[in-house]
Amino acid sequence: MNVLLVYPKFPDTFWSFTYALSFIGKKAAFPPLGLLTVASLLPAKWSRRLVDLNVDSLTDHDLLWADMVFIGGMAIQRKSAKQIIDRCNALNLKIVAGGPLFTSEPDEFNNVDHLVLDEAELTLSAFLMDLENGQPKKVYRASCFCDLCDTPIPSWDLVKIKRYASMSIQFSRGCPFNCEFCNVTTLFGHRPRLKTNQQIIAELDCMYASGWRGSIFFVDDNFIGNKGYLKTQLLPALIDWRKDKKGCVFFTEASINLADDPELLDMMVTAGFDSVFIGIESPDEVSLTECHKTQNKNRDLLESVNIIHRSGLQVMGGFIVGFDSDMPSIFKRQIDFIQKSGIVTAMVGMLQAPPGTRLFDRLQRESRVVSTFSGDNVDGTTNIIPRMGLDKLLDGYQFIMKQIYSPKNYYRRVRTLLKELKTSEINQPINFQRFLSFFRAAFRIGILGKERFRYWQLMFWTLICKPRQLPLAVTLSIYGHHYRKICELYIL
């Protein structure tokens, strides 16, 4: 069996880093970890190829080689996925599809031959068995969640890792919290399920042996879902692994209660983590109550962010406007919070209701779900009828984005962060492309960019006050260039 695994293209988005990747000579931000894992679950005797449309083109030669095409992706990749499916159908190629997009919206893909949904560790084996017996079904679903101890090392040999800005690894699935707008618990459950230390170290060894020294993203939706295991098992193992290694800085996603555990913060920094994405959502307690974001309530959110910054972890923040309880003042409150916090990477989106969430079910009962979920948090759209009215919400949202990504406010936040952030002891090696990125930034941003005055002001301030943070200052300036391009493209 010749199997072609195809990863759909991402549009230009906040997290695609499209306009930043060229500074470091990369094609895409992250490799397709899900499809690489699926590839490892396929029979060893099968021939496998992978085409990631974010770094390569899909040719007719690729398709004609294949006996079967596997497609996986997320909601934001819907348009590209449908184009791939149409091409396969035109050639009468059998299509197997799975992943979050197809699991959440199976009824939208009647032209797919086999939907292998939920977690592949459970459903793929049943499909393969039926296929061998000549009786494959249309849909495969799981009635429970898998044991991650059964998850193999992804097939890294199928991709050229140097085309990517970061590698990816998964330690856990599931989240103990129950935010109304989030589909993580629908897909993966409330109880965090974990890989063993041995599995994680084996995956890291595989990346390191391939020559990777760049950043590694722990893709867990809440890395600290099981704090006890982290502190007694995984983090000590990562600290030990790092002793004879260079580079390989980690980053991940977590909840704000990370700030409540100084020991955990210290161990994460020692293990090599330098940044963490946290869903702040709103500075308004009523809005947090509405969306059941209980972990963010009854605390000084600004101080929690500052605690994490002072530990050595940069906070990247997610924010939402458009809750039913949001008043017109929320837009200015969000701007003030973001500026004071020094959260440079601030992902602000209008409230959307992903299929499968309690929010989607509630608003559907109220006849307030009006369009397809785009999967893009910051494209300036929503699939619901907001309580405050769509025009007022959109105007307020655009006001936020215009303010926080103006060069004046953006570079001011960078300086606020650098003043507070403890300098990391672990850094990525300066390779040739990273070396060139300094000169590319100086030319594209420092000479051609409209923000050139702010850029050089930050560079000189950093050289004088925080010289060891100069690489971070350049990196964040490049990110700012990307974020402004995205704002101009979709929002402003």
C-alpha positions as CSV (number, residue, x, y, z in Angstrom):
1,M,0.0,0.0,0.0
2,N,1.3,3.4,-1.0
3,V,0.0,6.0,1.5
4,L,0.3,9.7,1.0
5,L,-0.3,11.8,4.1
6,V,-1.3,15.4,3.2
7,Y,-1.3,18.3,5.6
8,P,-3.6,21.2,4.4
9,K,-2.2,24.8,4.1
10,F,-2.8,27.4,6.9
11,P,-4.0,30.8,5.7
12,D,-2.0,33.8,6.9
13,T,-2.9,34.1,10.6
14,F,-1.7,35.4,13.9
15,W,0.1,32.1,14.7
16,S,1.3,31.3,11.1
17,F,4.1,33.8,11.5
18,T,4.1,34.1,7.7
19,Y,5.7,37.5,7.7
20,A,8.3,36.6,10.3
21,L,9.5,33.3,8.9
22,S,11.4,34.8,6.0
23,F,13.6,36.7,8.5
24,I,15.0,33.3,9.6
25,G,14.8,31.4,6.3
26,K,12.0,29.0,7.3
27,K,8.9,27.8,5.5
28,A,6.5,27.1,8.3
29,A,6.2,27.5,12.0
30,F,5.5,23.9,13.1
31,P,5.5,20.5,11.5
32,P,2.3,18.4,11.3
33,L,2.8,16.4,14.5
34,G,-0.6,14.7,14.3
35,L,0.0,13.2,10.8
36,L,3.5,12.2,11.7
37,T,2.1,10.3,14.7
38,V,-0.5,8.7,12.4
39,A,2.3,7.7,10.1
40,S,4.0,5.8,12.9
41,L,0.7,3.9,13.6
42,L,0.5,2.6,10.0
43,P,1.8,-0.9,9.1
44,A,5.6,-1.0,8.7
45,K,5.3,-2.7,5.3
46,W,3.4,0.2,3.8
47,S,5.2,2.9,1.8
48,R,4.6,6.3,3.3
49,R,5.2,9.9,2.0
50,L,4.1,13.2,3.6
51,V,3.3,16.4,1.8
52,D,2.9,19.5,4.0
53,L,1.3,22.2,1.9
54,N,2.8,24.8,4.1
55,V,6.3,24.0,2.9
56,D,5.7,22.0,-0.4
57,S,3.3,21.9,-3.3
58,L,1.1,18.8,-3.9
59,T,1.8,17.6,-7.4
60,D,-0.2,15.2,-9.6
61,H,2.9,12.9,-9.4
62,D,2.4,12.7,-5.7
63,L,-1.3,11.8,-6.0
64,L,-0.8,9.3,-8.8
65,W,1.8,7.4,-6.7
66,A,-0.7,6.9,-3.9
67,D,-3.2,4.1,-3.4
68,M,-4.7,6.1,-0.5
69,V,-4.5,9.6,0.9
70,F,-4.7,10.5,4.6
71,I,-5.7,14.0,5.5
72,G,-5.7,15.6,8.9
73,G,-6.1,19.2,10.1
74,M,-7.9,21.8,12.1
75,A,-10.9,24.0,11.4
76,I,-8.7,26.9,10.2
77,Q,-7.4,24.6,7.4
78,R,-10.9,23.8,6.1
79,K,-10.6,25.6,2.8
80,S,-7.3,23.9,1.9
81,A,-8.6,20.5,3.1
82,K,-11.6,20.7,0.8
83,Q,-9.4,21.6,-2.2
84,I,-7.3,18.5,-1.5
85,I,-10.3,16.3,-1.2
86,D,-11.6,17.6,-4.6
87,R,-8.3,16.8,-6.3
88,C,-8.4,13.3,-4.8
89,N,-12.0,12.7,-5.9
90,A,-11.1,13.8,-9.4
91,L,-8.5,11.0,-9.5
92,N,-10.8,8.5,-7.8
93,L,-8.3,8.2,-4.9
94,K,-9.5,6.8,-1.6
95,I,-9.5,9.4,1.2
96,V,-9.1,8.8,4.9
97,A,-9.6,11.9,7.1
98,G,-9.2,12.6,10.8
99,G,-8.2,15.2,13.3
100,P,-10.1,18.1,15.0
101,L,-11.6,19.5,11.8
102,F,-13.2,16.2,10.7
103,T,-14.0,15.0,14.3
104,S,-16.0,18.2,15.0
105,E,-17.7,18.5,11.6
106,P,-18.0,15.0,10.2
107,D,-21.3,15.7,8.4
108,E,-19.6,18.4,6.3
109,F,-17.4,15.8,4.5
110,N,-19.6,13.3,2.8
111,N,-17.2,13.1,-0.1
112,V,-14.5,11.5,2.1
113,D,-14.4,7.7,1.9
114,H,-13.4,7.0,5.5
115,L,-13.6,9.2,8.5
116,V,-11.3,7.9,11.2
117,L,-12.2,10.3,14.0
118,D,-11.3,11.0,17.7
119,E,-7.9,9.7,18.7
120,A,-6.1,7.7,16.1
121,E,-4.5,5.4,18.7
122,L,-8.0,3.9,19.2
123,T,-9.8,4.2,15.8
124,L,-7.1,3.7,13.3
125,S,-6.4,0.1,14.3
126,A,-10.1,-0.8,13.7
127,F,-10.0,0.8,10.3
128,L,-6.8,-1.0,9.3
129,M,-8.2,-4.3,10.4
130,D,-11.5,-3.8,8.4
131,L,-9.4,-2.6,5.4
132,E,-7.3,-5.8,5.5
133,N,-10.6,-7.8,5.6
134,G,-12.0,-5.9,2.7
135,Q,-14.8,-4.3,4.6
136,P,-13.8,-0.8,5.7
137,K,-16.6,1.4,7.1
138,K,-17.4,5.0,6.4
139,V,-17.0,6.3,10.0
140,Y,-14.9,5.2,13.0
141,R,-15.5,6.7,16.4
142,A,-14.1,6.0,19.9
143,S,-16.2,5.5,23.0
144,C,-13.3,6.4,25.4
145,F,-9.9,8.1,25.5
146,C,-6.6,6.4,24.7
147,D,-3.7,5.6,27.0
148,L,-0.8,7.8,25.7
149,C,1.6,5.1,26.7
150,D,0.5,3.5,23.4
151,T,1.5,6.5,21.3
152,P,4.6,5.9,19.2
153,I,7.4,8.3,18.3
154,P,6.3,10.5,15.3
155,S,7.9,9.6,12.0
156,W,10.3,12.5,11.8
157,D,12.0,10.9,8.8
158,L,9.1,12.0,6.6
159,V,9.8,15.7,6.9
160,K,12.8,18.0,6.4
161,I,13.0,19.5,9.9
162,K,15.2,22.5,8.8
163,R,12.2,24.0,7.0
164,Y,10.4,24.6,10.3
165,A,10.9,27.3,12.9
166,S,10.1,25.0,15.8
167,M,9.7,21.3,16.5
168,S,6.6,19.9,18.4
169,I,6.2,17.3,21.1
170,Q,3.1,16.3,23.1
171,F,3.3,15.2,26.8
172,S,-0.4,15.2,27.7
173,R,-3.9,15.5,26.5
174,G,-6.9,16.9,28.4
175,C,-7.5,19.8,30.7
176,P,-8.9,19.8,34.3
177,F,-10.8,23.0,33.7
178,N,-14.2,23.6,31.9
179,C,-14.1,26.9,30.0
180,E,-17.4,27.2,28.1
181,F,-15.9,28.3,24.8
182,C,-13.1,25.7,24.6
183,N,-13.4,22.3,22.8
184,V,-10.3,20.8,24.3
185,T,-12.2,18.8,26.9
186,T,-14.7,17.7,24.3
187,L,-11.8,16.3,22.2
188,F,-9.6,15.0,24.9
189,G,-11.4,15.0,28.3
190,H,-11.0,16.6,31.7
191,R,-8.4,14.1,33.1
192,P,-4.9,14.9,31.8
193,R,-3.5,11.7,30.3
194,L,0.3,11.6,30.2
195,K,3.2,10.0,28.3
196,T,6.0,8.5,30.4
197,N,9.3,10.2,31.0
198,Q,10.9,7.5,28.8
199,Q,8.6,8.4,25.9
200,I,9.4,12.1,26.1
201,I,13.1,11.6,26.4
202,A,13.1,9.2,23.5
203,E,11.3,11.8,21.3
204,L,13.7,14.5,22.4
205,D,16.7,12.2,21.7
206,C,15.3,11.6,18.2
207,M,15.1,15.3,17.4
208,Y,18.5,16.0,18.9
209,A,20.1,13.2,17.0
210,S,18.7,14.6,13.8
211,G,20.6,17.8,14.5
212,W,17.8,20.0,15.9
213,R,18.9,22.7,18.3
214,G,16.1,25.2,17.9
215,S,12.9,25.7,20.0
216,I,10.5,22.8,20.8
217,F,6.8,23.4,21.5
218,F,5.1,21.2,24.0
219,V,1.7,21.3,22.3
220,D,-0.3,20.3,25.4
221,D,-3.4,22.5,25.9
222,N,-2.5,22.7,29.6
223,F,1.0,21.5,30.3
224,I,0.5,21.9,34.1
225,G,-2.7,19.8,34.2
226,N,-0.9,17.3,36.5
227,K,1.5,19.4,38.6
228,G,2.5,16.5,40.9
229,Y,3.8,14.4,38.0
230,L,5.5,17.3,36.5
231,K,7.4,18.2,39.6
232,T,8.3,14.7,40.6
233,Q,8.8,13.0,37.3
234,L,8.9,14.9,34.0
235,L,10.7,18.1,34.9
236,P,13.5,16.3,36.8
237,A,13.9,14.1,33.7
238,L,14.1,17.2,31.4
239,I,16.6,18.9,33.7
240,D,18.8,15.8,33.6
241,W,18.4,15.5,29.8
242,R,19.5,19.0,29.3
243,K,22.9,18.7,31.1
244,D,24.9,17.7,28.1
245,K,22.7,19.5,25.5
246,K,22.9,22.8,23.6
247,G,19.9,24.9,22.6
248,C,16.5,23.2,22.5
249,V,14.5,25.9,24.3
250,F,11.0,24.8,25.3
251,F,7.7,26.7,25.3
252,T,4.2,25.5,26.0
253,E,0.6,26.4,27.1
254,A,-0.6,26.5,30.7
255,S,-3.2,28.1,33.0
256,I,-2.7,31.2,35.1
257,N,-2.5,29.1,38.3
258,L,1.1,28.4,37.3
259,A,1.8,31.7,39.1
260,D,0.7,30.1,42.4
261,D,3.5,27.6,42.4
262,P,7.1,29.1,42.7
263,E,8.7,25.6,42.8
264,L,7.0,24.6,39.5
265,L,8.0,27.9,37.9
266,D,11.6,27.5,38.9
267,M,11.7,23.9,37.7
268,M,10.2,24.8,34.3
269,V,12.8,27.5,33.8
270,T,15.7,25.2,34.9
271,A,14.3,22.5,32.5
272,G,14.6,25.0,29.6
273,F,11.2,26.6,29.2
274,D,11.3,30.3,28.3
275,S,7.7,31.2,27.4
276,V,4.2,30.1,28.0
277,F,0.8,30.8,26.4
278,I,-2.0,31.6,28.9
279,G,-5.6,32.2,28.4
280,I,-6.2,35.5,30.3
281,E,-9.5,36.1,28.4
282,S,-10.8,39.1,30.3
283,P,-9.9,41.5,33.2
284,D,-13.7,41.5,34.0
285,E,-14.7,39.1,36.7
286,V,-18.3,38.9,35.5
287,S,-17.1,37.8,32.1
288,L,-14.8,35.2,33.6
289,T,-17.8,33.9,35.6
290,E,-19.9,33.7,32.5
291,C,-17.4,31.5,30.6
292,H,-16.6,29.4,33.7
293,K,-13.0,30.5,33.7
294,T,-12.8,29.9,37.4
295,Q,-9.0,29.6,37.6
296,N,-8.7,33.2,36.5
297,K,-11.1,34.6,39.2
298,N,-10.4,36.0,42.6
299,R,-6.8,37.0,41.8
300,D,-4.8,40.0,40.7
301,L,-4.2,38.9,37.1
302,L,-1.6,41.6,36.5
303,E,0.4,40.4,39.5
304,S,0.1,36.8,38.4
305,V,1.5,37.7,35.0
306,N,4.4,39.7,36.7
307,I,5.2,36.7,38.9
308,I,5.6,34.5,35.8
309,H,7.7,37.1,34.0
310,R,10.0,37.5,37.0
311,S,10.5,33.8,37.1
312,G,12.0,33.9,33.6
313,L,8.9,32.8,31.5
314,Q,7.5,35.2,29.0
315,V,3.7,35.2,29.0
316,M,1.9,35.1,25.7
317,G,-1.8,35.9,26.3
318,G,-5.1,35.0,24.9
319,F,-8.0,37.6,25.2
320,I,-11.6,37.5,24.2
321,V,-14.3,40.2,23.7
322,G,-17.9,39.7,23.0
323,F,-19.2,37.9,26.1
324,D,-22.8,38.5,26.9
325,S,-21.9,40.4,30.0
326,D,-19.3,42.6,28.3
327,M,-20.1,46.3,28.5
328,P,-18.7,48.9,26.0
329,S,-16.0,49.8,28.6
330,I,-14.4,46.3,28.0
331,F,-12.5,47.5,25.0
332,K,-10.5,50.2,26.8
333,R,-10.1,47.8,29.8
334,Q,-8.5,45.2,27.6
335,I,-6.1,47.7,26.1
336,D,-5.1,49.0,29.5
337,F,-4.5,45.5,30.9
338,I,-2.5,44.4,27.9
339,Q,-0.3,47.5,28.0
340,K,0.3,47.3,31.8
341,S,1.0,43.6,31.8
342,G,3.8,43.7,29.2
343,I,2.2,40.8,27.3
344,V,3.8,41.5,23.9
345,T,2.1,38.6,22.1
346,A,-1.5,39.4,22.8
347,M,-3.9,37.3,20.8
348,V,-7.3,39.1,21.0
349,G,-10.3,37.6,19.4
350,M,-14.0,38.1,19.2
351,L,-15.9,35.3,21.0
352,Q,-16.6,32.3,18.7
353,A,-18.5,29.1,19.4
354,P,-16.6,26.0,18.2
355,P,-18.9,23.0,17.5
356,G,-18.9,20.6,20.4
357,T,-18.5,23.2,23.1
358,R,-21.1,24.0,25.7
359,L,-21.1,27.6,24.4
360,F,-22.1,26.3,20.9
361,D,-24.9,24.2,22.4
362,R,-26.2,27.0,24.5
363,L,-26.2,29.6,21.7
364,Q,-27.6,27.2,19.2
365,R,-30.6,26.7,21.5
366,E,-30.9,30.5,21.6
367,S,-30.7,30.5,17.7
368,R,-27.6,32.7,17.9
369,V,-25.2,30.5,15.9
370,V,-25.3,32.0,12.5
371,S,-22.3,30.8,10.4
372,T,-19.4,28.3,10.2
373,F,-16.7,28.4,12.8
374,S,-13.6,29.8,11.1
375,G,-11.1,28.4,13.5
376,D,-9.1,31.7,13.4
377,N,-9.2,33.5,16.7
378,V,-8.1,36.9,15.3
379,D,-9.7,37.2,11.8
380,G,-12.2,39.7,13.0
381,T,-15.2,37.4,12.6
382,T,-17.6,35.5,14.8
383,N,-20.1,32.7,14.1
384,I,-22.5,34.0,16.8
385,I,-24.9,36.9,17.3
386,P,-23.3,38.9,20.1
387,R,-25.4,40.4,22.8
388,M,-24.0,43.8,22.4
389,G,-24.6,43.8,18.6
390,L,-22.2,42.8,15.9
391,D,-21.3,46.3,14.7
392,K,-20.5,47.6,18.1
393,L,-18.4,44.5,18.9
394,L,-16.5,44.7,15.6
395,D,-15.8,48.4,16.1
396,G,-14.5,47.8,19.6
397,Y,-12.4,44.9,18.5
398,Q,-10.8,46.9,15.7
399,F,-10.1,49.7,18.2
400,I,-8.3,47.2,20.4
401,M,-6.1,45.8,17.6
402,K,-5.3,49.2,16.2
403,Q,-4.2,50.4,19.6
404,I,-2.2,47.4,20.9
405,Y,-0.4,46.8,17.6
406,S,0.5,50.4,16.8
407,P,4.3,50.8,16.9
408,K,4.1,53.1,19.9
409,N,2.1,50.8,22.1
410,Y,3.7,47.6,20.8
411,Y,7.3,48.7,21.4
412,R,6.3,50.1,24.8
413,R,5.1,46.7,25.8
414,V,8.3,45.1,24.7
415,R,10.2,47.4,27.0
416,T,7.8,46.7,29.8
417,L,8.4,43.0,29.3
418,L,12.2,43.3,29.1
419,K,12.3,45.3,32.4
420,E,10.4,42.6,34.2
421,L,11.6,39.4,32.6
422,K,14.4,37.4,34.2
423,T,17.0,36.7,31.6
424,S,17.1,33.0,30.6
425,E,20.3,31.0,31.1
426,I,19.4,28.7,28.1
427,N,19.4,30.1,24.6
428,Q,19.2,28.9,21.1
429,P,22.6,28.7,19.3
430,I,23.2,31.5,16.8
431,N,23.2,29.7,13.4
432,F,23.7,31.3,10.1
433,Q,20.0,32.2,9.4
434,R,19.6,33.6,12.9
435,F,22.7,35.7,12.4
436,L,21.3,37.0,9.1
437,S,18.0,37.8,10.8
438,F,19.6,40.6,12.7
439,F,20.6,42.3,9.5
440,R,17.3,41.5,7.8
441,A,15.5,43.1,10.7
442,A,17.7,46.1,10.7
443,F,17.0,46.7,7.0
444,R,13.3,45.7,6.7
445,I,12.2,47.2,10.0
446,G,14.9,49.6,10.9
447,I,15.2,51.3,7.5
448,L,12.1,50.4,5.4
449,G,9.6,50.0,8.2
450,K,7.2,52.8,9.3
451,E,8.1,51.8,12.9
452,R,11.9,52.4,12.3
453,F,12.2,55.1,14.9
454,R,10.6,52.9,17.6
455,Y,12.8,49.9,16.5
456,W,16.1,51.7,16.9
457,Q,14.9,53.3,20.1
458,L,14.3,49.8,21.5
459,M,17.6,48.5,20.2
460,F,19.7,51.2,21.8
461,W,17.7,51.0,25.1
462,T,18.2,47.2,25.2
463,L,21.9,47.5,24.4
464,I,22.4,49.9,27.3
465,C,19.9,48.5,29.9
466,K,19.4,44.8,29.0
467,P,22.2,43.8,26.6
468,R,21.7,40.0,27.1
469,Q,18.1,40.5,26.0
470,L,19.0,41.9,22.6
471,P,18.2,38.7,20.6
472,L,14.8,38.7,22.3
473,A,14.2,42.4,21.5
474,V,15.0,41.7,17.8
475,T,12.8,38.6,17.8
476,L,9.8,40.5,19.3
477,S,10.3,43.3,16.8
478,I,10.1,40.8,13.9
479,Y,6.9,39.3,15.6
480,G,5.5,42.9,15.7
481,H,6.1,43.3,12.0
482,H,4.1,40.0,11.4
483,Y,1.3,41.0,13.7
484,R,0.8,44.4,12.0
485,K,0.7,42.8,8.6
486,I,-2.0,40.4,9.8
487,C,-4.0,43.3,11.3
488,E,-3.7,45.2,8.0
489,L,-4.8,42.1,6.1
490,Y,-7.8,41.0,8.1
491,I,-8.9,43.6,10.6
492,L,-8.0,47.2,10.0
